[in-house]
């Protein structure tokens, strides 16, 4: 193997290692950022569901109390 061929192989190996390192680091950064974003979105969705359940509970309580008041007034009126 001549010197030119050895230099070419060394440069190729260094380039491959640098490329692999850049890919690995950028993938790690993107994965962690995406995981954070996904966690924030999941927390937001859970809060929205919780708020909707609270709203529906209050709404059902109001309907229930209105119905109960109407039934009691009709019962006591007779």
Secondary structure as UniProt FT lines:
FT   HELIX           3..77
//
